[in-house]
Amino acid sequence: MYRKWMLFSLLLAGVFTSYAQVSMTLQVPPAGVLIKNQLWNLVLVNAGNNSQLVKVNLVLLDVQTNQPVITATSAPVSLGKGARQLQARDLSPVQYTYSIPAARVDMDPNGMLPAGRYQACYTVVGVDKGNITLVENCIPVNVDPLSPPLLNTPANEDKLITPYPQFTWLPPTPIGLFNDLGYAMVLVEVLPGQGKADAIQQNIPLNASVYTKDLFWNYPASSRSLDTGRIYAWRVVAMNSGKPVALSDIWTFKVSKVKPGLVTEKEVPYVAMKRTQDAVIATAGNVLRITYDNAAADTTIKYTITSIEEAGNPVVQEGELAVKYGQNQLQVPLRKNNRLQSNKVYLFRFASSRNENWSVKFTVNRQ
């Protein structure tokens, strides 16, 4: 009886020893722009004498909330004695589960990971051992954009002639890294003897709780006008699913006094193009300012402007504009067109290469 127990104990010890003889080395890039396939770069070492059939389980945790964003399970893979370098193709097909719909993760298996701070935790289980855990390991993963938002206007250290400026910027890149991209815009006054970075961090924003999905923001006319002679600093924070992921540089500007007799045209804000017509009517001066998300990757668009109020809706202007992929801020010149009359309603429209019709209604209000 004693010998039987000894033999059983040795066999049991051998089983647990074989479980402990699998080790894992993760080779996931710790930071940068990552695609899902890069999460599966790892080395598994089987120090035992027998081959083992294993699977790799992955949980990607959001560091800020400690909630899982992605869970995934690989296909079974055979480990012979020694080390084996594994990549996504060796572990395919990988089954992904998206735990937080609000994260709006790209569900393409070859897609990019959304920008953010994560903890990637791996568990290797023995398929032929009743899915017992053989080894576990975690690694921090930071998904950062290659380029943060780039400030556009007003230019750094510019002197403005309007106390109600419009702020514009360019999106972070690559744009495909973000599935729910928005922006928080911060505007503060720089006090005497204070640096612009300290002002952004310490001073109360003049525009509390500004959040927009547009690439521009207009200082509201309902707010107190910006004072002449003072220095103001501004910054844009890129947000993905409501979480900050990238910071722009900090730029400053001043508001100058307008000389007597100098009359300037008040810039009207940009208006977003839509695929459906609604009751919104934009205002244009000598130019019509529009924003357009060029998902069709066209290089040019051919537009027409028609009169809504005249019989037969005649075309009063047509032309061509150069566009780039993604968000565009376009200015359509109207100054030299005498057929456009003040306070009349017109329709600006064009069709993309996907046969999508985009339009916006507007009136002309010239000074």
Secondary structure, 3 states (H helix, E strand, C coil): CHHHHHHHHHHHHHHHHHHCCEEEEECCCCEECCEHHHHHCEEEEECCCCCEEEEEEEEEEECCCCCEEEEEECCCEEECCEEEEECHHHHCCCEEEECCHHHCCCCCCCCECCCEEEEEEEEEEEHHHCCEEEEEEEEEEEECCCECCEEEECCCCEEECCCCCEEEEECCECHHHCCCEEEEEEEEEECCCCCHHHHHHHCCCCCCCCEECCCEEECCCCCCCCCCCCEEEEEEEEEECCEEEEECCCEEEEECCCCCCCCCCCCCCCEECECCCCCCEEEECCEEEEEEEECCCCCEEEEEEEECCCCCCCEEEEEEEECCCEEEEEEEECCCCCCCCECCEEEEEEECCCCCEEEEEEEECCC
